Amino acid sequence: MRGFLVFLSFFTTIIGVGYFYIGLKMIPNLGLHGIGVVVAWIIIALFVFAIPISYFISHTVASPKLQTFFSFSSFLSLGFFTILLTLVVIGDLLSGLISAILYLFPNLSTLIDKAIFDSLVPSHWSILNLFYFIFLVLAGVLTLWGIFQAHSRLRIVEVFVPIKNLHPDLEGFTIAQISDVHIGPTIQRPFLHRVVKRIQSMNPDFVAITGDLVDGPSHLYREHILPLKDLSSKYGTFFVTGNHEYYNGVLSWLKEIESLGIQTLLNENRIFTKGKASFAIAGVTDLQAGRILASHATNAKKSMLGIEKSDFKILLAHQPNSVYEAAKAGFDLQLSGHTHGGQYFPGNLIIYLAQTFVAGLHLYDKTLLYVSRGTGYWGPPIRIGAPSEITKLILVKDNGFQKTKIKVKRVK
């Protein structure tokens, strides 16, 4: 708890600096004066403390509806302001560019005033006033679009996975993957019910849940994972832990998940046959698990024990970076999540600075890796440029892996 409070204080300080910068740039450039300035700063201050207030309410108020309301509102404001901060930084760059252009071409300012400002905007505004007003509106529009994308555009992504020397009896083998659902204050039972219905319509051979299924303690949200008991497939449903399970009482969650008939794979495996082919489904714990629970330290080699001679070996691992050990162990395919594909602008661009494998199908050494963009979201309830997905992976024979042969079909 103490560690989390330290993190929360640090996080609040960081967003406070960012919001303060927004205020410094936006308030004068929107032409606010007097009481308007005071109100603007009060609103910014309230939003700075929205997340710690929401966290306090979640631990002191018994009403689930109030918890959901404050969590949704605080994280939505975080999404809006991070988008706005990005646009403000762009505005600063444009400001410097415009100043340089007008310095070099002083007559251009008069032409712009006559062509645009005399007829379209208030007479007391400058070109910078117009830019910052557009940024404010654009941040609002993008936030609304992101909400729609996160909640209403739940898509099935078909991925044809080309496998060299694939056993004939595994041709067309189908896997349904969900990842990073984040059941908690803002994603609950109705959403997961929709996910399960989509999976059932796919009729997969087995279902893989690659971590971060939950984002809160089991005593508060256990009822919201109940739709998972309706999952059915030929070989069953398999779950591996993500980092958020360890933040929220992993041992209690494992009991709840297993009670729904879902098999958890903690550095272990299961072996099956399909016709004359043998295939194995293995799973490792999250890469960070050992720091929180020593007995759960990730171990790809251990998960391979006993399945070395199987015709096809699949590893479920929450974080894509598990592929380095998976390749050494000899797995043919790894399914991961964790990245959310960056989730929303500008995260979907910045994430490439931190992650080698962000989304989609990759080849590392001799191991194929598929990284899901995630089914739910974390934090801000928005997605922009990184749509959520339920993945349908289909094994197909390929006599030589070529990235250009990968086909991804999005189905609404």
C-alpha positions in Angstrom: 0.0 0.0 0.0 2.8 2.4 0.9 4.5 1.8 -2.4 1.3 2.5 -4.3 0.8 5.8 -2.3 4.3 6.9 -3.3 3.5 6.1 -6.9 0.2 7.9 -6.7 1.9 11.0 -5.3 4.5 10.9 -8.0 1.9 10.4 -10.7 -0.2 13.3 -9.4 2.9 15.6 -9.4 3.7 14.7 -13.0 0.2 15.3 -14.2 0.1 18.5 -12.1 3.1 19.8 -14.0 1.5 18.9 -17.3 -1.8 20.5 -16.5 -0.1 23.7 -15.2 1.7 23.9 -18.5 -1.6 23.6 -20.3 -3.0 26.4 -18.2 -0.1 28.7 -18.9 -0.4 28.3 -22.6 -4.2 27.9 -23.1 -5.6 30.6 -20.7 -3.9 33.6 -22.2 -4.1 32.3 -25.8 -7.9 31.8 -25.4 -8.2 35.5 -24.4 -9.6 34.8 -20.9 -9.6 37.6 -18.4 -10.6 38.3 -14.8 -13.1 35.7 -13.4 -12.6 33.5 -16.5 -8.9 33.0 -15.5 -9.8 32.1 -11.9 -12.5 29.6 -13.0 -10.1 28.0 -15.5 -7.4 27.5 -12.9 -9.9 26.1 -10.4 -11.1 23.6 -13.1 -7.5 22.6 -13.8 -6.7 22.1 -10.1 -9.8 19.9 -9.7 -8.7 17.7 -12.6 -5.2 17.4 -11.2 -6.6 15.9 -8.0 -9.4 13.9 -9.7 -7.4 10.6 -9.8 -6.2 10.6 -6.1 -9.8 11.7 -5.1 -11.2 8.8 -7.1 -8.7 6.4 -5.5 -9.8 7.6 -2.0 -13.5 7.2 -2.8 -12.9 3.7 -4.1 -11.5 2.7 -0.7 -14.0 4.6 1.5 -17.3 4.6 -0.3 -19.3 1.4 -0.4 -21.5 2.3 -3.5 -20.2 0.6 -6.6 -22.0 3.2 -8.8 -20.2 6.1 -7.1 -16.9 4.3 -7.5 -17.6 3.7 -11.2 -18.7 7.3 -11.7 -15.6 8.9 -10.1 -13.2 6.4 -11.7 -14.7 7.0 -15.2 -14.8 10.8 -14.8 -11.2 11.1 -13.5 -9.7 8.8 -16.1 -11.7 10.4 -18.9 -10.3 13.8 -17.8 -6.8 12.3 -17.8 -7.4 11.2 -21.4 -8.7 14.5 -22.5 -5.8 16.5 -20.9 -3.1 14.2 -22.2 -4.5 14.7 -25.7 -4.8 18.4 -25.1 -1.2 18.6 -23.8 0.1 16.9 -27.0 -1.8 19.5 -29.1 -0.5 22.4 -26.9 3.1 21.2 -27.5 2.3 21.0 -31.3 0.9 24.6 -30.9 4.2 25.7 -29.4 6.0 24.3 -32.3 3.6 25.9 -34.7 3.9 29.2 -32.8 7.7 29.2 -33.3 7.2 28.3 -37.0 4.6 31.1 -37.6 6.8 33.7 -35.8 9.7 32.8 -38.0 7.6 33.0 -41.2 6.1 36.3 -40.2 9.5 37.7 -39.4 10.8 36.7 -42.8 7.6 37.8 -44.6 6.1 40.7 -42.6 3.5 41.4 -45.4 2.0 37.9 -44.9 0.4 38.9 -41.6 -1.7 41.6 -43.3 -2.8 39.1 -46.0 -3.8 36.5 -43.4 -5.8 39.1 -41.4 -7.7 40.2 -44.5 -8.3 36.7 -45.9 -9.3 34.9 -42.6 -9.6 37.0 -39.5 -11.7 39.9 -40.8 -14.5 37.6 -41.7 -14.2 34.4 -39.6 -13.0 35.2 -36.1 -13.4 38.0 -33.5 -11.4 41.1 -34.3 -9.4 40.9 -31.1 -8.0 37.4 -31.8 -4.7 36.6 -33.3 -3.7 33.6 -35.3 -2.5 31.9 -32.1 -5.8 32.5 -30.4 -7.4 30.6 -33.3 -5.0 27.7 -33.1 -5.5 27.2 -29.4 -9.2 27.3 -29.7 -9.0 24.7 -32.5 -6.8 22.5 -30.2 -9.4 22.7 -27.4 -12.2 21.7 -29.7 -10.1 19.0 -31.3 -9.1 17.5 -28.0 -12.8 17.3 -27.1 -13.8 15.6 -30.4 -10.9 13.1 -30.2 -11.9 12.2 -26.6 -15.5 11.5 -27.6 -14.3 9.5 -30.6 -12.0 7.6 -28.3 -14.9 6.7 -26.0 -16.9 5.4 -28.9 -13.9 3.4 -30.2 -13.3 1.8 -26.8 -16.9 0.9 -26.0 -18.7 0.4 -29.3 -16.2 -0.8 -31.9 -15.4 -4.2 -30.4 -14.0 -6.0 -33.5 -12.8 -9.4 -34.4 -9.4 -9.4 -36.0 -8.7 -12.5 -38.2 -5.0 -13.3 -38.4 -3.7 -16.1 -40.7 -0.6 -17.4 -39.1 1.7 -19.1 -41.7 3.6 -22.1 -40.2 6.4 -23.8 -42.0 6.0 -27.6 -42.1 2.6 -27.4 -40.3 1.2 -30.9 -39.6 -1.7 -31.4 -42.0 -4.1 -32.2 -39.2 -3.5 -28.7 -37.7 -4.3 -26.9 -40.9 -7.1 -24.4 -40.1 -6.7 -24.8 -36.3 -8.3 -21.8 -34.7 -7.5 -19.9 -31.5 -9.5 -17.1 -30.0 -7.4 -14.7 -28.0 -8.5 -11.9 -25.6 -6.1 -9.8 -23.6 -6.0 -6.8 -21.3 -9.7 -6.7 -20.5 -9.1 -4.9 -17.2 -12.3 -5.7 -15.4 -12.6 -3.1 -12.7 -14.4 0.2 -12.0 -15.1 1.2 -15.6 -15.2 -2.2 -17.4 -17.7 -4.6 -16.0 -19.9 -7.6 -16.6 -22.0 -6.2 -19.6 -18.8 -5.6 -21.6 -17.4 -9.0 -20.9 -20.7 -10.6 -21.8 -20.4 -9.0 -25.3 -16.9 -10.3 -25.6 -17.9 -13.9 -24.7 -20.8 -13.8 -27.3 -18.3 -12.7 -30.0 -15.9 -15.5 -29.0 -18.7 -18.1 -29.1 -19.7 -17.0 -32.6 -16.1 -17.8 -33.8 -16.3 -21.5 -32.7 -12.6 -21.7 -31.8 -10.6 -24.8 -31.0 -9.4 -23.2 -27.8 -9.6 -19.8 -26.0 -6.5 -17.9 -24.7 -6.7 -15.2 -22.1 -3.3 -13.6 -22.1 -3.3 -11.6 -18.8 -4.6 -8.4 -17.2 -8.1 -9.8 -17.1 -8.8 -7.8 -14.0 -7.9 -4.5 -12.5 -9.2 -4.5 -8.9 -9.6 -6.8 -5.9 -11.6 -10.0 -6.3 -14.1 -9.2 -3.5 -15.3 -6.2 -5.5 -15.3 -7.5 -9.0 -15.6 -11.3 -8.9 -19.2 -11.2 -10.2 -18.1 -9.3 -13.2 -16.0 -12.1 -14.6 -18.9 -14.6 -14.4 -19.7 -14.4 -18.2 -16.4 -16.4 -18.7 -18.1 -19.5 -17.5 -20.1 -19.5 -20.7 -17.0 -20.0 -22.9 -16.9 -23.3 -24.6 -14.4 -24.7 -27.1 -13.1 -28.1 -28.1 -9.9 -27.9 -26.0 -11.0 -25.4 -23.3 -10.0 -21.9 -22.1 -6.5 -21.1 -20.8 -5.4 -18.2 -18.7 -2.0 -16.7 -17.9 -1.3 -13.9 -15.4 -0.5 -10.3 -16.3 1.1 -7.6 -14.2 -2.2 -6.3 -13.0 -3.3 -9.6 -11.5 -0.3 -9.2 -9.2 -1.3 -5.6 -8.2 -4.7 -6.9 -7.1 -4.3 -10.1 -5.2 -3.3 -12.7 -7.7 -3.9 -15.8 -5.5 -7.5 -14.9 -4.7 -8.1 -14.1 -8.4 -6.7 -17.4 -9.5 -9.3 -19.2 -7.3 -12.1 -17.2 -8.9 -10.9 -17.8 -12.4 -10.4 -21.5 -11.9 -13.9 -21.8 -10.4 -15.3 -20.9 -13.8 -13.7 -23.9 -15.5 -10.7 -21.9 -16.9 -7.3 -23.6 -16.7 -4.5 -21.4 -15.4 -1.0 -22.1 -16.7 1.7 -21.0 -14.2 4.9 -22.0 -16.0 3.2 -25.3 -17.0 1.6 -26.9 -20.0 -1.1 -29.2 -21.4 -0.7 -31.6 -24.3 -3.4 -32.6 -26.8 -3.9 -34.5 -30.0 -5.9 -33.5 -33.1 -6.0 -36.4 -35.5 -2.5 -37.7 -35.8 -0.9 -34.4 -34.7 0.1 -33.5 -31.1 0.1 -29.9 -29.9 0.9 -28.3 -26.6 -0.5 -25.2 -24.9 1.9 -23.8 -22.3 1.8 -20.6 -20.3 4.2 -18.5 -18.2 3.6 -16.0 -15.5 4.1 -12.3 -16.1 7.7 -11.1 -16.4 7.4 -9.0 -13.3 5.6 -11.7 -11.2 8.7 -12.8 -9.4 9.2 -9.4 -7.8 5.8 -9.6 -6.1 5.5 -13.3 -5.5 8.8 -15.2 -5.7 7.1 -18.6 -6.3 5.6 -17.1 -9.5 8.8 -16.1 -11.2 8.4 -16.6 -14.9 10.1 -19.7 -16.4 9.8 -20.6 -20.1 12.0 -23.6 -19.8 9.9 -25.1 -17.1 6.8 -24.5 -19.2 8.4 -26.6 -22.0 9.1 -29.7 -19.9 7.5 -32.8 -21.3 6.3 -31.3 -24.6 9.5 -31.0 -26.5 8.5 -33.6 -29.1 5.0 -32.2 -29.8 4.3 -31.2 -33.4 3.3 -27.7 -32.4 4.0 -25.8 -29.3 2.1 -22.6 -28.3 3.1 -20.3 -25.4 0.8 -17.9 -23.7 2.7 -15.0 -22.2 1.4 -11.6 -21.1 4.4 -9.5 -22.1 5.8 -9.7 -25.7 9.4 -9.6 -24.3 8.9 -13.2 -23.0 9.6 -14.2 -26.6 13.3 -14.0 -26.0 13.2 -16.9 -23.6 10.4 -18.6 -25.5 12.6 -18.8 -28.6 15.4 -20.4 -26.6 13.0 -22.9 -25.2 11.8 -23.9 -28.7 8.2 -22.6 -28.9 6.6 -22.3 -32.3 4.1 -19.5 -31.5 3.7 -17.1 -28.6 0.5 -15.1 -27.9 0.8 -11.9 -25.9 -0.8 -8.6 -25.1 0.3 -5.9 -22.5 1.0 -3.1 -24.9 -2.5 -2.1 -25.8 -0.9 -1.0 -29.1 -0.4 2.3 -27.3 -4.1 2.6 -26.7 -4.6 6.2 -27.8 -2.8 9.2 -29.4 0.0 10.0 -28.7 0.7 6.8 -26.8 0.4 4.7 -30.0 3.4 6.6 -31.3 5.4 7.0 -28.1 5.1 3.3 -27.2 7.6 2.3 -29.9 10.3 4.0 -27.8 9.6 1.4 -25.0 8.5 -1.7 -26.8 10.1 -3.7 -29.6 6.9 -5.7 -30.4 3.9 -3.4 -30.2 1.1 -5.1 -32.1 0.5 -7.7 -34.8 2.5 -10.7 -36.0 6.2 -10.8 -35.7 9.0 -13.4 -36.2 11.8 -13.6 -33.6 14.4 -16.2 -34.4 12.2 -19.2 -35.2 9.3 -18.3 -33.0 6.3 -16.4 -34.3 4.8 -13.8 -31.9 1.4 -12.3 -32.1 0.8 -9.2 -29.9 -2.9 -8.3 -29.3 -3.8 -4.6 -28.9 -6.0 -5.7 -26.1 -9.8 -6.1 -25.7 -10.5 -3.5 -23.0 -8.4 -0.5 -21.9 -6.5 0.7 -18.9 -7.0 4.2 -17.3 -8.6 6.6 -19.8 -11.7 4.9 -21.3 -10.6 5.8 -24.8 -8.9 4.3 -27.8 -7.5 6.3 -30.7 -5.3 4.8 -33.4 -5.1 1.4 -31.5 -8.5 -0.2 -31.8 -9.5 -2.9 -29.3 -9.7 -6.5 -30.6 -10.8 -10.0 -30.1 -8.3 -12.0 -32.1 -9.1 -15.1 -34.2 -5.8 -16.8 -35.2 -5.9 -19.4 -37.9 -3.0 -21.7 -38.5 -2.1 -22.2 -42.2 0.7 -24.0 -43.9 3.5 -21.9 -45.3 6.6 -23.3 -47.0 8.7 -20.2 -46.1 7.6 -17.5 -43.7 7.1 -14.2 -45.5 5.8 -11.1 -43.6 4.1 -10.0 -46.8 1.9 -13.1 -46.8 0.3 -12.2 -43.5 -3.3 -11.1 -44.0 -5.3 -9.3 -41.3 -9.1 -9.1 -41.8 -11.1 -6.8 -39.5 -14.7 -7.8 -39.0 -17.1 -5.4 -37.3 
